[in-house]
Amino acid sequence: MTTLREHLAEYLATRRALGYQLVDVGRLLSQFCDWLEQETSDWFTSKQVACWVHLPEGTGPQWRSKRLGAVRGFARYLAAMGTPVEVPGTQIAPRHTGRPTPYLFTQTSLDALGEALTDTCPHGLPKATTCTLVGLLAVTGLRVGEAIALDENDIDLQAGVLTIRAAKGDFDRFVPLHQSTVTQLADYLHSEQRQHRLREVGGPVFITNRGTRIGYKTVHSRFRTATQAAKLHGAPGQPNPTLHHLRHSFAVNVLIDAYRHCDDPARTMDLLATWLGHANPRATYWYMSASPELLALAAQRLQHHESLTGEVTP
């Protein structure tokens, strides 16, 4: 009899063969299978899906909707295969159409995060790996999965460039690095503690004590512990900081700098879309609404333009 995990592998392979990457969906469904195994269940019901979707307590509507969407797609596939599962209804977590206001890191909160990571991460290679990885996310705006997926051959220390391979949109892109970032990466890559545990030349950049690629769950857990230790939390009704919010913060800070000092912020927006790997510029323009400061600067720029030209933007 085919197990649920075997069905999951077939489901993901089938959809990926059609061109879907399913990075987040694959991770969520693997977590769902982990939870079912703890519940000693071979299959699942709508009631079990509802329990898992709402874990942990206090998760936001967007996160619950994303979890439910992943399971519903898998459940429809299983039902078509004749397996004994229920396709959960959308009422379990109604689709959330808005995007929550992200937690935006300031330099002060980034400094506090760095200190907390140093204090809370296990000593040795785990601390070096986590601090270097989180630091890279903060200064480049990479997606977490992109940074974790980096191999040594993707880093050109001489040129100071990262190659991000086949990310969202199925195209590679190049991300230039500041010299200070190159130095930090080189120190980590050539450190004795990392070299001692390295299994293969050209393998993963960010590794565990076993020499294997670090996992998302591990990074997320250490990041969450550090933010709690640093007492970093969102305003009432707003989300607490996540790893992905480092990407939001990077994008917003780049745009704020552009509106303050650049003659053509729209040009910076185009460059930022390419840098971040956005297939659609609309994904980049959303960052405009993420920061009141950024909206204010854009409004000032518009008012200045109108005062010079006499034109009124509709």
N, C-alpha and C positions, 0 to 999 in steps of 0.2 A: 504493500500500500504506500502510495506517495505521501510523504510528510508535508506539513505546511511550509516548512523552509524550502523543500524541494520545489513546491509549487511557486513559492516566491521567486526562487532563482529563475525558473522558467518564465514567469510573468515579466520580470525585469529584462531578461534576455530578449524576449519577444518584442517588447516595446522599444528597447534600445536598438534593435535591428531595424526598426521603423524610423529611427532618427531621434528619438527622445533620450535625453541624458539621464534624467530622473535621479540626480544626485541626492537632493533632499528627500524625495519620495523613497528612495532605496534605504536611506538612513532611518527614516521614520518607521518604515515597515519592519526593518530589522529590530528596532526598539520595541515595536508592538509584539513581534514574535518572542523577544526576550521576556516581556511581561507575561505573555500567555504561558510560557514555560514555567515561570514562577507560580502561576495560578494553576499549574498542572492541567492545562487544557490543550487538547490536540487541535480543536477548531474553535470557532467563536460565534457568539450571539450578538445581537444588537445591544443588549444590556452590557455585555463585556466591553464592546466598543465604546459605549457611552462612558463607562468607568475610566477607560484608558485615555480617552480624548480629554477628559477634564482633570487629568493628573499632570503636574502636581497642582494642588489647590491654589487658586489665585492666578492661573494663567489667563492671558488676554483672549478676546474673541478671535482675533486673527490667527493666533497659534492654534486654538481649538479647531477652527475651520480648516486650517492647513492639515492637521492630523486626520480629521474626518475625511477630507477629500482623498488623502492617500489610501486610507482603508477602504473607502467606497469603491475606488477604482479596482483595487485588488479583489474585493468581495464580488464585484460584477464578473470579473474574470473567473473566479472560483465557481460561482453559480453557473456560468456557462459551461464549465467543465464537469458539472454534476456533483460537486462536493457539498457536504452538509453544512453550509454557512448561511447566515442571513445577511442580506444587503441592508446595511443600516440606513435609516432615513435621514434626510437633511435637517430635520427638526432637532436632532441631537446637538448640533452646533450650527445655527444659521450662518450662512455665508456673510462674512464681514467685508464690505466693499471699501471701507475707508482704510487709511494707513495711519497707525498710531504715531504720535510725535516721538521721535527717537530721543534717547538720552545723548546729549552732546557733551563730549569731554572738553574741558578746558585744560590749559597747561598745568594748572594747579591739581586738577583731578587726575591727570595723567601721571604727574609726579607721585601723587599719593598711591596710585595703582602700582607704579613701578616699585615703590618701597614695600608695599604689601606683598607683591609677588616674591620679592627677595626674602621677606620674613616668613611667608607661609608655604612656599614650595619646598618639596623635599630637597635636601642638599645634593650637591654633585651635578651630574649630567641632567637630571630632571629639571633642576632650577635653571641651568644654563639654557636648555632647550626651550622651556616655557617663556622665560624672559626675552630671549632673542626672537621667538616667534611672535609674541604679543607686541614687542617693539616694532617688528617689521610691519605688522598689520597697521599700527598707529601711524607710521610715516609713509606708507605707500597706498593705503586704502584697498589693499587686496581683499578678496573674499577669503574667509577662513579656509575653505576647502582648497583654494588655489595655493595658499601658503603651505598647507600640510602636504599637498601633492608635489611640491618642488623636489626635484632631484639635483644632485650636484652639478650635472651637466647643463642645468637650466640657469646656472649662475656664472656670469662672466665677470670675475673680479677685476680684471684688467680694464675692461670697457665700462664697468659699473652698471651692468644691465641684467635684468631678470627676463627670462623667457617664460611666459605663461602659456601653457600648451592646451589647446582644445578646451577652453573654458566655455562659458555660456555663449552660444552662437556658433560653436564649432569652428572657431578661428583662433590662431595663435596671436599673441601680442607681446610687445616689448615694453618693459617698465624700467626707466632709468633710475639710478639710485644716487643719493647724495654721498659724498666721500665719507662722511661720518658713518653712514649706514653700511657702506662697503667695508669699512674698518671693523665694525662690530660683527658683521657676518663672517669676515675672514678670521677674526679671533675665535669665533664659535666653531667654524669649520675645521680649523687647524688645532683646536684645543686638544690637549693630551687625553682628557677624559672621554672626549668624543672619538678620537682616533683609536683609543683602546677598545671601544665597543663596536666600531664600524665593521659591518659584515662584508661589504663590497664597495669598491671604488665606483663612483658614479651612481650610487644608490640614493636613498632618501636623505634629504638635508636634515630634517628635524626627527631625531631618533630617540628611542627609549633606552633604558639600561640594557635591554636585550638586543639592541642594535636594530630593532624594527621601527617602521614608520610610526610616529606618534598618532594616536587616534583623536577624533573630534571630542569624544566623551571626556577624555583625560584633560584636554586643553580647557574645555568648558568647565569642568569641575574645579580646576585650579584657578581659573579666572573668577568664577563665582565666589570661591573662598576668599580670594584677594579683595574683591569689591566689597564683600561683607566686612572684612577686617579693616578696610579703609573707610568704612561707613559711607560708601557711595551708593546713593539710591535716587530714584526718580522722584519728582514732585508728586504730591497727592493726585491719584488718578492716572499717573503716567508710568510707563514701564521702567524697571530697574535696568542698569547698564548691562548690555550683552556684548559678546565679541563683535557682532556685526555692527554695533553702534560705533566702533572704532572707524569703520569705513564711512559711515554717515558723517562723523566728526571731521574726518580728513576732507571729504568733499565740501562740506560747508565752510571750513576754514580756507580752502583754496578759493572758493567763490567770494568769500568776504574780502580776502586780500585783493582779488581782481576788481571788485567794485570800489575798493578804497584807492587802489594805486594804478589800475590799468585803464588805458584809453578805450579799450574794446573788450568789455567783459563777455560779450557774446562769443568772441574768439576763444576766450578761456573756457567757456562752456563747451564748445566743440572739442577742444583738446581734452578736457576732463572726461567727456563721454568716451573718447577713444582710450584714454588712460584706464578708466574703470572697466572697460570691456562691455559697455552698454550697446546692445544692438539697435536700440531705439532711443533717440535723444530725449524722448519724453521721460524716460527713467531718470535722466540726469536733471531735467528741469524740475522734477519733484522736490529736489533738495532746496529749491528756492523757498518752499513753504515750510521747511523743517526748522527754520531759525527766524525768530522775530527780528534779530539784528540784521540778517541778510535781506529780509523783506524791506526793512526800513532803508537800507542802503540803496536797494533797487528803486524804491520810490523816490528817494532824493535824486538819484541819477535821472529818473524820468522827469521830475519837476525842473531840474536844471536844463535838460534838453528842451522842454517846452518853453522855458523862459528865454532861451537863446533863439529858438526858431519861430516861436509864436504858434506852433502846432500843438493841438490838443489830441492826445491819444484816446481813442474811443474806448 
